[in-house]
Amino acid sequence: MPSISRDEVAHLAKLARLAVTEDELDLFAGQLDVILQSVASVGDIAAADIPPTSHAVPLTNVFREDVVRPSLGQQQALSGAPEAEDGRFRVPRILGEEA
């Protein structure tokens, strides 16, 4: 497998708008080469008989049934609010929004 060249590292650095020294070009070329070899080794795995999956373990969503239960009425819910207006909670304006 061909290693990544200094020119390719310089090109990547330019695309990423990174300032890279000459010493760093050599350092990064070696590091990127190790990474690319590791990624390439994944292709060597004999996985033809393994079906594709989205998770390592089977996951099932567990939902509870919707059951109507008694809850607070509007007045009870608003009774603990610092401010209420027209049957709704009144909260401070954020981000300078206009009403």
C-alpha positions in Angstrom: 0.0 0.0 0.0 1.5 3.3 -1.0 2.1 5.7 1.9 0.7 9.3 1.9 3.2 11.8 0.6 4.2 15.2 2.0 2.6 16.8 -1.0 -0.7 15.1 -0.2 -0.5 16.2 3.5 0.3 19.8 2.3 -2.7 19.7 0.0 -5.0 18.4 2.8 -3.7 21.2 5.1 -4.4 23.8 2.5 -7.9 22.5 2.0 -8.4 22.6 5.7 -6.8 26.1 5.9 -4.2 24.8 8.4 -0.8 26.4 8.7 1.7 23.4 8.7 5.4 23.6 9.1 7.9 21.4 7.1 8.5 19.3 10.2 4.8 18.8 10.7 4.4 17.6 7.1 6.7 14.7 7.8 5.1 14.0 11.2 1.5 14.1 9.8 2.4 12.0 6.8 3.6 9.2 9.0 0.6 9.5 11.3 -1.9 9.6 8.4 -0.2 6.6 6.8 -0.7 4.6 10.0 -4.4 5.6 10.1 -4.9 4.7 6.4 -3.3 1.3 6.9 -5.5 0.6 9.9 -8.6 1.6 7.9 -7.5 -0.6 5.0 -7.1 -3.6 7.3 -10.8 -3.5 8.0 -11.4 -4.5 4.3 -9.3 -7.7 5.0 -11.9 -9.0 7.4 -13.8 -12.0 6.1 -17.3 -10.7 6.6 -19.1 -12.0 3.5 -21.3 -14.3 5.7 -22.2 -11.6 8.3 -25.4 -9.8 7.5 -25.3 -6.0 7.8 -26.6 -4.5 11.0 -27.2 -1.1 12.4 -26.5 -2.1 16.0 -24.3 -4.7 17.7 -27.2 -6.0 19.7 -30.8 -6.2 18.7 -32.8 -3.3 20.1 -36.5 -3.0 20.5 -38.4 0.1 21.5 -40.6 -0.5 24.5 -43.6 1.7 24.6 -46.2 2.0 27.3 -49.8 2.2 26.3 -51.4 5.7 26.4 -53.8 5.7 29.2 -55.9 8.7 30.1 -55.3 9.6 33.8 -56.5 12.4 36.0 -54.1 15.3 35.9 -54.0 19.0 37.0 -56.6 21.3 35.6 -55.5 24.6 34.0 -56.1 26.7 37.1 -54.2 24.2 39.3 -51.2 24.1 36.9 -51.1 27.9 36.7 -51.6 28.4 40.5 -47.9 27.8 41.2 -46.6 30.0 38.3 -45.0 33.4 39.2 -47.0 34.9 36.3 -49.9 33.8 34.1 -51.8 35.5 31.3 -54.8 34.4 29.3 -54.6 30.9 30.8 -50.9 30.4 29.9 -47.6 30.6 31.7 -46.0 34.1 31.2 -42.3 33.9 30.9 -39.6 36.5 30.2 -38.9 37.5 26.7 -35.6 36.0 25.3 -33.2 37.1 22.6 -34.9 40.4 22.3 -37.9 39.0 20.5 -40.8 41.3 19.9 -44.2 40.3 21.1 
